[in-house]
Amino acid sequence: MSLLELIGRADERALAAGGVACLERCLPLLAGPEAEPLRPLWASCEDGQDWAIRLAAVRTEMEQASVSDGPAALVRAMLGAAPSDFAAVPLREWADACSLVALRVHGRFDAPDGDVPADEEDLLKAARSGEPAALGPLVAGELERQVRILEILAETTGTAGSGAGLRKALDLSTEGRRVLRAVMSRRARGRG
């Protein structure tokens, strides 16, 4: 199933976790290696309990992060666009936007100079629809993580293992965050 189909079929739990997971993987642009500012949101993904309160607290904490470039600004905007309502329609729009932003951010680090490829929009549209696309390794890995997370969450929805599904999503996102942090570190060493 394509990423867009998975987003279209996802429930509130999967949509919230999918959006938070995209933020988690892009976190190296906004926070230090030991920072865990999104943990409160992960706790609300299961049933939406205290979602709006926790979202407000995370936004307040993340306002302290310095934003120096386009990709970091995209990630901050993604957090700012998170809906306070734990409902399918606004969460679906947000999760879809988060997916696209996370792919674009990873694409900037696939490009040696950090520029946007001229055909980025077409490539991402094709890839998210399940069509073959010539993606860089970071974008391909990010796309694979997004699909896998939504599949795991769909498989565990309404089961006794639903909490384990969220934990697996968090683990995959933490792995993705480490990958992006390593790429950013290598790039910084190359410039220095």
Sequence and secondary structure as in RCSB ss.txt:
>XXXX:A:sequence
MSLLELIGRADERALAAGGVACLERCLPLLAGPEAEPLRPLWASCEDGQDWAIRLAAVRTEMEQASVSDGPAALV
RAMLGAAPSDFAAVPLREWADACSLVALRVHGRFDAPDGDVPADEEDLLKAARSGEPAALGPLVAGELERQVRIL
EILAETTGTAGSGAGLRKALDLSTEGRRVLRAVMSRRARGRG
>XXXX:A:secstr
  HHHHHHH  HHHHHHHHHHHHHHHGGGTS TT  TTHHHHHHTTT TTHHHHHHHHHHHHTTS   SHHHHHH
HHHHHT  SS  HHHHHHHHHHHHHHHHHHHHHHHSTT    TTHHHHHHHHHTT      HHHHHHHHHHHHHH
HHHHHHTTSTTHHHHHHHHHHHHHHHHHHHHHHHHHHHHHH 
